[in-house]
Amino acid sequence: MKNLNDSISPTERTVLRPKLETFDDILPYVGDYGRYQWLLLLALLPFGLTYAFLYFSQFFITITPAEHWCRIDELMNSNFTQADRIKIAIPPSDEYPYYDQCRRKDVNFTELLKAGADLRSLELKRNRTVGCTSWEYNFTEIPYSSVGTELDWVCDQEHFVSTAQSIFFCGSILGGFLIGWIADHKGRIPALIVCNSVALVGSIATANANSFWSFAVCRFLTGLAFDNCIDIPLIIVLEYMSVSKRTVVVNVAFGIYFAVASTILPWMAYYISNWRLFTYVNALPFLSVFITPWILPESARWYISNGKIDKVVEKLRRIAKINKRNPDPRVYDIFLGNLEASAKQRETATVLDLFKTPRLARNTILLILFWCFIVISFDSHVYSLKLIQSSVFVSFSLSCFTELPAGLLLTLLLDRWGRRLCGFLTLAITCVLSIAELMFHSIPVKLTMSVMSRFCLNMAANIGLQYAAELLPTPVRSQGVSLIHIFGIIAHTLAPYIIVLATVWEGFPMLIIGIVSFAGAALVTFLPETLGQCLPHTISQGEEFGRDQNFWSLPCYKSRNLTGIANLMNDNRPCTRVLMKNANKEDGDQQ
């Protein structure tokens, strides 16, 4: 059979071949921003819900009211109100809630009741106290009993709440390796199906847990899906999206799903008012596992890396059909020829290559620390909301509502001010707001500071993700981002314990958040700026990247003829295309 390449003139081949080196080069021929891409954005909906529910649901499953005190069974059977029981049996305290939450008066209430004593008027000024064996809770602010109140995870067992949260994130570490291996060897869609299937089983089992260890095991299983449940579908959608639309369209679309889901989540818990039923409802988005193969395509880059070129062409033809495009059939053959040529020239490396040269090793370590400090600050602010003496449902919703406007503002600023300045400002402002929250005692002021901090941390998290995807060299970008992700999960496990320090001093969590945010703001200033720069495609380029940059140079203060992206359009250097086409591509391609 005659090869279609033989019918292409040398001039035509010269024009087409450089434009068809990657999947992103051929995608515009079949449509990179049409009906097919909008259907993919819609398909992200269940995965965005899943991610938000996974991230925050345990907060409401384990939450315990701040107002709790020793349960005295003898007084429960008598005609005493909650206020009466506290006044009669609980020692007073100078701090909120103004009574001892962990101890009771050492009094034999059975004998006093048998003697007919009027306990309401009797002054029981005993100095001796004993520890509680069970507790009562004030369910005015939190109108339901959680697993934390059912199993009395308060006082000397308060650490069980933080430990259970850390175990959930430990599951994510194992999930990163396990699901990652399946994704590399069996495909992204099979990995996503396994991921969400395990999480579905774990979520259902969580609702039936009746002890700490059974609950911990269930949360560990559910944690296997954390991050993977959104990373895989989001990267797949990014692959099939126009490079110029990825940052705005996908981030805004995902931002809407995540912001709406996390904003309504506390009110789901409030109105369901049953932690077991709430857990079942949270498992519903995982049912998308049964339709995943029909709403999401397999990764085109996975097909390419595994030599399944026929599948790539089949997918391209399907996209063209849905987008009503009719490309010249010869472009497929040229694309396949270029793939074979580039495969022979591709540089291979391992994650260890990130640490073999001094500058690249320094940048890698800084990226790891920067991301860990963001995670610690972000999670600690989420958990600290229950320390504010206000409705945790209102404060949580207000904080989550900042997700979308933060993403929109960052979209406007990031390509003007640069990654380094934006990273510094967001964490520096978080530090100032955290210290302000520590100094002021007004509840409205504390809540305002907390919401503003969350707004800044939302932007910082997006910067951290994009910074790593741009700064690490192409051959090790995927492995490097995975390494940073693993250290970030470790940071996730540490954050819950920061809030436990409030039992030592109520201002401890905010002080630590302020210090960690300041450290992150300081560290990011030592990273090179990627805006307006040719991104590193080899290990050697990664080592040399940023060597010519001045510490005080900022993209927004450069002269007009050096302002970066706009002027690079007239630059004929080979690396110019890397910036113009692949700055966003690599984020989706290699995370």
C-alpha positions in Angstrom: 0.0 0.0 0.0 1.3 3.4 -0.9 2.6 5.5 2.1 0.7 8.8 2.4 4.0 10.5 3.3 5.2 9.8 -0.3 2.4 12.1 -1.6 3.6 15.0 0.4 6.0 17.5 -1.2 9.3 18.3 0.6 8.1 21.8 1.1 4.8 20.7 2.7 6.6 18.1 4.9 9.0 20.9 6.1 6.0 23.1 7.1 4.0 20.3 8.7 6.7 18.3 10.5 7.8 20.9 13.1 4.2 21.6 13.9 3.4 18.0 14.7 6.0 17.0 17.2 3.7 16.6 20.2 0.1 15.8 21.0 -0.5 19.5 21.6 0.7 20.2 18.1 -1.8 18.0 16.4 -4.7 18.7 18.7 -5.7 22.0 17.0 -6.2 20.1 13.8 -9.0 18.1 15.4 -10.2 20.8 17.7 -8.7 21.9 21.0 -11.5 24.1 22.3 -14.8 22.8 21.1 -17.7 20.7 22.0 -15.5 17.8 23.1 -13.5 20.0 25.5 -16.7 21.4 27.1 -18.0 17.9 27.6 -14.8 17.0 29.4 -15.1 20.1 31.7 -18.6 18.9 32.5 -17.2 15.4 33.3 -15.0 16.9 35.9 -18.0 17.7 38.1 -18.3 14.4 40.1 -14.5 14.3 40.6 -14.5 17.9 41.9 -17.2 17.0 44.4 -15.3 13.9 45.4 -12.1 15.8 46.1 -13.9 18.5 48.2 -15.8 15.9 50.2 -12.8 13.8 50.8 -10.7 16.8 51.9 -13.1 18.3 54.4 -15.7 15.7 55.4 -13.7 14.2 58.2 -13.7 17.7 59.9 -17.5 17.3 60.4 -17.5 13.6 61.0 -15.2 14.0 64.0 -16.0 17.4 65.3 -16.8 17.8 69.0 -18.5 20.8 70.7 -16.2 23.1 72.7 -18.8 22.9 75.5 -18.5 19.5 77.1 -18.4 18.4 80.8 -18.4 15.3 82.9 -21.6 13.2 82.7 -23.0 12.4 86.1 -25.5 9.5 85.7 -27.2 10.2 89.1 -28.0 13.8 88.0 -29.2 12.7 84.5 -32.1 10.8 86.0 -33.3 13.8 88.1 -35.0 16.9 87.0 -31.9 19.0 86.4 -31.1 21.1 83.4 -27.7 21.2 81.8 -26.9 24.5 83.6 -27.9 22.9 86.9 -25.7 19.9 86.4 -22.7 22.1 85.5 -23.2 24.3 88.5 -23.7 21.4 90.9 -21.0 19.0 89.8 -18.4 20.8 87.7 -15.6 23.0 89.1 -15.6 26.5 87.7 -12.8 27.9 85.5 -11.6 31.3 84.5 -11.4 30.4 80.7 -14.1 29.6 78.2 -16.4 27.7 78.6 -15.8 28.7 82.3 -15.9 25.3 83.8 -13.6 22.3 83.9 -14.2 20.1 80.9 -12.2 17.1 82.1 -12.8 16.8 85.8 -15.8 16.8 88.3 -16.3 17.3 92.0 -15.5 14.3 94.1 -18.9 14.0 95.6 -21.2 11.0 96.2 -24.4 12.4 94.6 -26.3 9.1 95.1 -26.2 9.5 98.9 -27.1 13.2 98.7 -30.1 12.5 96.5 -31.2 9.7 98.8 -30.9 12.1 101.8 -33.3 14.5 99.9 -30.7 17.3 99.7 -31.6 20.2 97.5 -28.5 20.2 95.3 -29.5 23.4 93.5 -29.1 25.4 96.7 -26.4 23.2 98.4 -22.9 24.7 98.1 -20.5 21.9 97.3 -17.2 23.5 97.8 -15.0 20.4 97.7 -11.5 21.0 96.6 -11.0 17.4 95.6 -11.8 16.4 92.0 -11.7 13.3 89.9 -11.4 12.7 86.2 -14.4 12.1 83.9 -15.3 8.7 82.6 -18.0 9.9 80.2 -19.1 13.3 79.0 -22.1 15.4 78.2 -22.2 17.8 75.2 -23.9 21.0 74.3 -25.3 20.5 70.9 -26.6 24.0 70.4 -24.0 25.1 67.9 -23.2 21.6 66.5 -26.7 20.0 66.3 -25.6 16.3 66.0 -23.5 13.7 67.6 -20.3 12.9 65.7 -18.0 9.9 66.0 -15.9 12.1 68.3 -18.7 12.6 70.8 -20.0 9.0 70.5 -16.6 7.7 71.5 -15.7 10.7 73.8 -12.6 11.9 71.9 -12.1 14.7 74.4 -9.6 15.6 77.1 -6.9 12.9 77.3 -8.4 11.3 74.2 -8.6 14.5 72.2 -5.6 13.5 70.1 -7.7 10.7 68.5 -9.3 13.4 66.2 -5.9 14.5 65.0 -4.5 11.0 64.7 -7.5 9.8 62.7 -6.9 12.8 60.3 -3.2 12.0 60.0 -4.0 8.3 59.3 -6.3 9.4 56.4 -3.4 11.3 54.9 -1.0 8.4 55.5 -3.4 6.4 53.2 -2.8 9.1 50.6 1.0 8.4 50.7 0.4 4.7 50.0 -2.2 5.6 47.4 0.3 7.8 45.6 2.6 4.9 45.1 0.0 2.2 44.5 -2.4 4.2 42.2 0.6 5.8 40.5 2.0 2.3 39.7 -1.4 1.2 38.2 -1.6 4.5 36.3 1.8 4.0 34.7 1.4 0.3 33.9 -2.3 -0.2 33.3 -3.6 3.2 32.3 -5.0 6.3 34.0 -8.7 5.2 33.7 -8.1 1.8 35.4 -6.1 3.6 38.1 -9.0 6.0 38.7 -11.5 3.2 38.8 -9.4 1.3 41.4 -8.8 4.5 43.4 -12.5 5.5 43.6 -13.7 1.9 44.2 -11.5 1.6 47.2 -12.6 5.0 48.5 -16.3 4.1 48.0 -15.9 0.9 50.1 -13.8 2.9 52.7 -16.5 5.6 53.0 -19.3 3.2 53.4 -17.3 1.2 56.0 -16.6 4.5 57.8 -20.2 5.0 58.5 -20.3 1.7 60.4 -17.2 2.2 62.5 -17.7 1.9 66.3 -14.2 2.2 67.7 -11.1 4.3 67.1 -9.2 1.5 65.3 -12.1 0.5 63.0 -12.6 4.2 62.2 -8.9 4.7 61.5 -8.7 1.6 59.2 -11.7 2.9 57.2 -10.2 6.4 56.9 -6.9 4.9 55.8 -8.6 3.1 53.0 -10.6 6.1 52.0 -7.4 8.2 52.0 -5.9 6.0 49.3 -8.0 8.1 46.9 -7.1 11.5 48.2 -5.4 13.7 45.5 -5.5 10.8 43.0 -9.3 11.2 42.7 -8.8 14.7 41.1 -5.2 14.6 39.9 -5.9 11.9 37.3 -9.1 13.3 35.8 -7.8 16.9 35.9 -4.6 16.0 34.0 -6.5 14.0 31.5 -8.8 17.0 30.8 -5.8 19.3 30.5 -4.2 17.0 27.9 -7.2 17.5 25.6 -7.6 21.2 26.2 -6.1 24.1 24.2 -2.8 25.2 25.7 -3.9 28.9 25.8 -7.2 28.0 27.6 -5.9 25.6 30.3 -5.0 28.1 33.0 -8.2 30.1 32.8 -10.9 27.6 31.7 -9.8 24.5 33.6 -8.8 26.3 36.8 -12.1 28.4 36.8 -14.2 25.3 36.0 -12.5 23.2 38.7 -12.6 26.2 41.1 -16.3 26.4 40.7 -16.9 22.7 41.4 -14.5 22.7 44.4 -15.7 26.0 45.8 -19.4 25.2 45.6 -18.9 21.7 47.0 -16.8 22.8 49.9 -19.1 25.7 50.7 -22.2 23.6 50.9 -20.5 20.7 52.7 -20.9 22.2 56.2 -24.6 22.8 55.6 -25.1 19.2 54.5 -23.6 18.1 57.8 -25.8 20.7 59.7 -29.1 19.7 58.1 -28.5 16.0 57.9 -27.5 16.1 61.6 -26.3 12.5 61.6 -22.7 11.7 61.0 -23.3 8.2 59.7 -25.9 9.3 57.2 -23.7 12.3 56.3 -20.8 9.8 55.5 -23.1 7.8 53.2 -24.1 11.0 51.3 -20.4 11.9 51.0 -19.8 8.5 49.3 -22.3 9.3 46.5 -19.9 11.0 44.1 -17.7 7.9 44.2 -20.5 6.1 42.3 -19.1 7.9 39.3 -16.7 4.9 39.2 -19.4 3.0 37.3 -19.5 5.6 34.5 -15.9 6.8 34.5 -14.8 4.9 31.3 -17.7 6.5 29.4 -17.2 10.1 30.5 -13.4 10.3 30.5 -11.0 9.2 27.8 -7.7 7.5 28.5 -4.6 9.7 28.6 -3.3 10.3 25.1 0.2 10.6 26.5 -0.1 7.3 28.2 -1.0 5.7 24.9 2.0 7.4 23.3 4.5 6.4 26.1 3.2 2.8 25.9 3.5 2.6 22.1 -0.3 2.4 21.5 -0.2 4.8 18.6 -3.2 3.3 16.9 -5.3 4.3 20.0 -4.0 7.9 19.7 -5.1 8.2 16.1 -8.5 6.6 17.0 -8.9 9.1 19.8 -7.9 12.0 17.5 -10.5 10.9 14.9 -13.2 10.8 17.5 -12.4 14.3 18.8 -12.5 15.6 15.2 -15.9 14.0 14.7 -17.4 15.5 17.9 -15.9 18.9 17.2 -17.0 18.6 13.6 -13.6 19.1 12.1 -12.2 17.5 9.0 -8.4 17.5 9.1 -6.2 16.3 6.2 -5.6 12.6 6.9 -1.9 13.1 6.1 -1.3 15.0 9.3 -1.8 11.7 11.3 1.1 10.0 9.4 3.4 13.0 9.8 2.6 13.1 13.5 3.3 9.4 13.9 6.6 9.8 12.1 7.7 12.6 14.4 6.7 10.6 17.5 9.0 7.8 16.4 11.9 10.3 15.8 11.5 12.1 19.1 11.3 8.8 21.1 14.8 8.0 20.0 16.2 11.4 21.1 14.3 11.7 24.5 16.5 12.2 27.5 15.9 9.8 30.4 16.6 10.6 34.1 15.6 9.6 37.6 14.5 11.7 40.6 18.1 11.3 41.9 19.3 13.5 39.1 17.6 16.4 40.9 20.2 16.2 43.6 23.4 15.6 41.7 24.1 19.3 40.8 24.1 22.1 43.4 21.7 24.7 42.0 19.1 22.1 40.8 19.3 20.4 44.2 18.9 23.7 46.0 15.8 24.6 43.9 14.3 21.2 44.5 14.7 21.4 48.2 13.3 25.0 48.2 10.3 23.8 46.2 9.7 20.9 48.7 9.9 23.2 51.7 7.8 25.9 50.1 5.0 23.4 49.3 5.2 21.8 52.8 4.9 25.2 54.5 1.9 26.1 52.3 0.2 22.8 53.2 0.9 23.2 57.0 -0.5 26.8 56.9 -3.5 25.9 54.8 -4.6 22.8 56.8 -3.9 24.4 60.1 -6.2 27.4 59.2 -8.9 24.9 58.2 -8.7 23.1 61.5 -8.4 26.3 63.5 -11.9 27.4 62.5 -13.3 25.3 65.3 -11.3 27.3 67.8 -13.1 30.5 67.0 -16.2 31.0 69.2 -18.6 31.4 66.4 -20.7 29.1 64.2 -18.1 26.7 62.6 -20.6 26.1 59.8 -20.7 29.8 58.9 -16.9 30.4 59.3 -16.1 27.2 57.2 -18.5 28.3 54.4 -17.1 31.8 54.3 -13.5 30.5 54.1 -14.3 28.0 51.3 -16.2 30.6 49.4 -12.9 32.4 48.8 -11.6 29.6 46.6 -13.1 30.9 43.3 -12.3 34.7 43.7 -8.8 33.8 44.8 -8.3 31.7 41.7 -9.7 34.5 39.5 -7.4 37.1 41.1 -4.4 34.9 40.7 -5.2 34.3 37.1 -5.0 38.1 36.6 -1.8 38.6 38.6 0.4 35.6 38.1 1.5 36.4 34.5 2.0 40.0 35.4 3.8 39.9 38.8 5.5 36.6 38.5 5.5 33.4 40.6 8.1 34.6 43.1 6.5 37.9 44.0 3.0 36.4 44.2 4.3 33.6 46.4 6.0 36.0 48.7 3.1 38.3 49.0 0.4 35.6 49.7 2.4 34.0 52.5 3.7 37.3 53.9 0.1 38.6 54.2 -0.9 35.3 55.7 1.8 35.8 58.4 0.5 39.3 59.2 -3.1 38.2 59.3 -2.3 35.2 61.6 -0.4 37.4 64.0 -3.3 39.9 63.9 -5.7 37.1 64.7 -3.5 36.2 67.6 -3.5 39.8 69.0 -7.2 40.6 68.7 -9.8 39.0 70.8 -13.0 40.2 69.0 -14.7 37.2 67.4 -15.8 39.1 64.2 -12.2 40.4 63.8 -10.8 36.9 64.3 -13.2 35.5 61.7 -12.3 38.2 59.2 -8.6 37.6 59.6 -9.1 33.8 59.2 -11.2 34.2 56.0 -8.6 36.6 54.5 -5.8 34.2 55.4 -7.6 31.4 53.7 -8.0 33.7 50.6 -4.2 34.2 50.5 -3.4 30.6 51.1 -5.7 29.5 48.2 -3.6 31.6 45.9 -0.3 30.3 47.5 -1.4 26.7 46.9 -2.0 27.3 43.2 1.4 29.1 42.9 3.2 26.2 44.6 1.7 23.7 42.2 2.5 25.7 39.1 6.0 26.7 40.3 7.1 23.1 40.6 5.7 22.1 37.2 7.6 25.0 35.5 10.9 25.0 37.3 11.8 21.3 37.3 13.5 20.0 34.1 11.2 18.0 31.7 12.9 14.6 32.0 12.3 14.5 35.8 9.3 16.8 36.0 6.7 14.1 36.7 8.9 12.3 39.3 9.9 15.6 40.9 6.3 16.8 41.3 5.5 13.4 42.8 8.3 13.7 45.3 7.1 17.2 46.3 3.6 15.7 46.6 4.8 13.0 49.0 6.5 15.5 51.3 3.3 17.6 51.1 1.3 14.6 52.3 3.7 14.3 55.3 3.0 17.9 56.0 -0.8 17.1 55.9 -0.3 14.6 58.7 1.5 17.2 60.9 -1.1 20.0 60.6 -3.8 18.5 62.8 -1.5 18.3 65.8 -0.8 22.0 65.6 -4.4 22.7 66.6 -4.0 20.3 69.6 -1.4 22.7 71.0 -4.3 25.1 71.7 -4.8 23.1 74.9 -1.4 24.4 76.0 -2.0 28.0 75.0 -4.9 29.1 72.8 -2.7 31.3 70.7 -0.2 28.6 69.9 -1.7 27.5 66.5 -1.8 31.0 65.1 1.7 31.7 66.3 3.0 28.6 64.5 1.0 29.4 61.3 2.5 32.9 61.4 6.0 31.5 61.7 5.6 28.8 59.1 4.0 31.4 56.6 6.9 33.8 57.2 9.4 30.9 56.5 7.6 30.0 53.3 7.6 33.7 52.2 11.3 34.0 52.9 12.2 30.8 51.1 10.3 31.5 47.9 12.4 34.6 47.3 15.5 32.4 46.7 13.8 30.6 43.8 14.4 31.8 40.3 11.5 33.4 38.4 9.9 31.4 35.6 7.7 34.1 34.1 9.2 35.2 30.8 11.9 32.6 30.9 12.7 29.6 28.7 11.7 26.6 30.7 14.4 23.9 31.3 14.1 20.9 29.0 17.3 19.1 30.1 19.0 18.4 33.4 21.8 20.8 32.4 19.3 23.5 31.6 17.7 22.9 35.0 21.1 23.5 36.6 21.7 26.7 34.8 18.2 28.0 35.0 18.0 31.4 36.7 21.8 31.9 37.0 21.6 35.2 35.2 18.7 36.5 37.3 19.1 39.3 39.9 17.7 38.7 43.4 15.8 42.0 43.3 14.6 41.8 39.7 10.8 41.6 39.3 8.9 40.9 36.0 6.4 43.8 36.7 9.3 46.3 36.9 11.2 45.3 33.8 11.4 47.7 30.9 8.9 47.3 28.1 11.3 45.6 25.8 12.0 43.0 28.5 8.5 42.4 29.8 8.5 38.7 28.9 5.7 36.9 27.2 4.4 39.7 25.0 7.8 40.4 23.5 8.8 36.8 23.3 6.3 36.5 20.5 8.9 38.2 18.3 11.8 36.1 19.6 13.1 33.4 17.3 14.9 31.4 19.8 14.0 27.6 19.9 13.0 27.9 23.6 10.5 30.6 22.9 7.9 28.0 21.9 8.5 26.3 25.3 7.2 29.4 27.1 4.5 30.3 24.7 3.0 26.8 24.3 4.2 24.6 27.1 4.3 26.7 30.2 0.8 25.5 31.1 1.0 22.3 29.1 3.8 20.9 31.3 1.7 21.5 34.4 -1.0 19.1 33.1 1.4 16.8 31.2 3.9 16.0 33.9 2.2 16.5 37.3 
